[in-house]
Amino acid sequence: MTVSLELLGRGPSRPDLLDDLVVDETSMVSALARWSAPAPVVVESAAGTGLPTLDAVADVLAAGTPAVVDVAPGLAGAGPAADHLAGLLAVAAHSGVGFGSGLVPRCADAGQVWALLAGAVAAMTGADVRAALGAPDPARILGLSRSAREAIRDVVTYVLVPDGRVKAVTAGLASVDGT
């Protein structure tokens, strides 16, 4: 019998990368409760970048609470907002609080979700976060080990989409996944 050493050090199983990743306002709190995570805090966007301040996000994460953030301005791809989104992902990647208390970014489609996941991987590994946000590689992300995919969920706990869009966004992610 072969035993994967990867499984020995792991506690209770956390969701794999795409497992129930996409939620809407109605299902968000119950989804977080399944993993014993507290209700999230919406971190208001600041003037200038249209994104929350790094300190505000860090404070919410340090309290062990998921932080709902609007990321659309940073996903536009240029300027200070993109730099700021890279900083937010770095703050979440290095907050060290564990699953359930990461970012809950608001996204509109599967492309934005892949961009955020790629940015999270880059933030965790010290790679160029802005480049990852601009050119995500879903196959590379899905090719990571199970523990690495779970670690991404420490940074991006869930993705919040508009009501009625969960199935469409999930299908968009699955079409790349091949499932």
C-alpha positions in Angstrom: 0.0 0.0 0.0 1.3 3.4 -0.9 0.8 6.4 1.4 1.1 9.9 0.2 3.3 11.9 2.5 1.4 15.0 1.5 -1.7 13.7 3.4 0.1 12.9 6.7 0.6 16.5 7.9 -2.8 17.8 6.8 -5.6 18.3 9.3 -9.3 18.1 8.3 -9.7 18.3 4.6 -10.2 21.8 3.2 -11.9 22.3 -0.2 -9.8 21.8 -3.3 -9.3 24.9 -5.4 -12.5 24.9 -7.4 -14.8 23.1 -4.9 -17.6 25.5 -4.1 -15.3 28.4 -4.9 -18.0 30.5 -6.5 -20.8 31.9 -4.3 -23.4 34.7 -4.3 -24.6 37.0 -1.6 -27.3 34.6 -0.6 -25.1 31.5 -0.1 -21.9 33.2 1.1 -22.4 33.0 4.9 -23.7 29.4 4.8 -20.7 28.4 2.6 -18.3 30.0 5.1 -20.1 28.3 8.0 -19.5 24.9 6.5 -15.8 25.5 7.1 -16.3 27.1 10.5 -15.4 30.6 9.2 -17.1 33.6 10.6 -19.3 35.9 8.6 -17.3 38.1 6.3 -16.6 41.8 6.6 -17.1 44.0 3.6 -14.0 46.2 3.4 -15.0 49.5 1.8 -13.1 50.8 -1.2 -11.0 53.9 -0.8 -10.9 56.9 -3.2 -8.2 56.9 -5.8 -7.7 53.2 -6.5 -11.3 52.1 -6.0 -9.9 49.3 -3.8 -9.7 48.9 0.0 -6.6 50.1 1.7 -4.0 47.5 2.5 -4.2 48.4 6.3 -8.0 47.9 6.3 -7.7 44.5 4.7 -4.8 43.5 6.9 -6.9 44.5 10.0 -9.9 42.4 9.0 -7.7 39.4 8.1 -5.7 39.7 11.4 -9.0 39.4 13.2 -9.5 36.0 11.6 -12.4 37.2 9.4 -12.9 36.9 5.7 -12.6 40.2 3.8 -15.0 40.9 1.0 -13.3 43.2 -1.5 -14.2 44.7 -4.8 -11.4 44.0 -7.2 -12.7 45.2 -10.6 -10.6 48.4 -10.6 -7.4 46.4 -10.1 -8.3 43.8 -12.8 -8.5 46.6 -15.4 -4.8 45.9 -16.0 -3.1 49.3 -15.7 -2.1 52.0 -13.3 -2.2 52.4 -9.6 -5.3 50.2 -9.1 -3.5 47.1 -10.6 -0.5 47.8 -8.3 -2.8 48.1 -5.4 -4.5 44.8 -6.2 -1.1 43.1 -6.3 -0.5 44.6 -2.8 -3.8 43.3 -1.5 -3.0 39.8 -2.7 0.4 40.0 -1.1 -1.2 41.0 2.2 -3.6 38.1 2.0 -0.9 35.6 1.0 1.3 36.6 3.9 -1.3 37.2 6.6 -0.9 33.6 7.9 -4.4 33.3 9.3 -5.4 30.1 7.5 -8.4 28.9 5.6 -11.6 30.8 6.0 -10.2 34.2 6.7 -8.8 35.1 3.3 -10.1 37.4 0.6 -13.6 37.1 -0.8 -13.2 39.1 -4.0 -16.2 40.2 -6.0 -15.8 39.0 -9.6 -18.1 39.1 -12.7 -16.8 36.1 -14.7 -14.5 33.1 -14.9 -11.8 35.2 -16.5 -11.6 37.5 -13.4 -11.6 34.4 -11.1 -8.6 32.9 -13.0 -6.8 36.2 -12.9 -7.2 36.4 -9.1 -6.2 32.8 -8.6 -3.1 33.4 -10.7 -2.3 36.6 -8.7 -2.7 34.7 -5.5 -0.2 32.0 -6.7 2.2 34.8 -7.7 1.9 36.5 -4.4 2.5 33.3 -2.5 5.6 32.4 -4.5 7.2 35.9 -5.0 6.5 36.0 -8.7 5.3 39.0 -10.6 1.7 39.5 -9.4 0.7 42.1 -12.0 1.9 39.8 -14.8 0.0 36.9 -13.4 -3.2 39.0 -13.1 -2.8 40.0 -16.7 -2.1 36.6 -18.2 -3.4 33.8 -15.9 -2.5 30.2 -16.8 -5.4 28.0 -15.6 -3.6 24.8 -16.7 -0.6 25.6 -14.6 -2.7 26.4 -11.6 -4.8 23.2 -11.9 -1.5 21.3 -12.3 -0.3 22.2 -8.8 -0.4 19.6 -6.1 -3.6 19.3 -4.0 -1.9 20.9 -1.0 -0.8 23.9 -3.1 -4.3 24.3 -4.6 -5.7 24.2 -1.0 -3.2 26.8 0.0 -4.5 29.1 -2.7 -7.9 28.9 -0.9 -6.1 30.4 2.2 -5.7 33.6 0.1 -8.9 33.5 -1.9 -11.4 31.8 0.3 -14.4 32.2 -2.0 -15.3 34.3 -5.0 -18.5 36.4 -4.7 -20.4 36.8 -8.0 -23.7 38.6 -8.7 -26.9 36.8 -7.8 -27.9 34.4 -10.6 -24.3 34.1 -12.0 -22.9 31.2 -9.8 -23.8 28.5 -12.4 -22.4 30.5 -15.3 -19.1 31.3 -13.6 -18.7 27.8 -12.2 -19.3 26.4 -15.7 -16.7 28.8 -17.1 -14.1 27.5 -14.6 -15.1 23.9 -15.3 -14.7 24.4 -19.1 -11.0 25.1 -18.5 -10.8 22.4 -15.9 -12.1 19.8 -18.3 -14.7 18.5 -15.8 
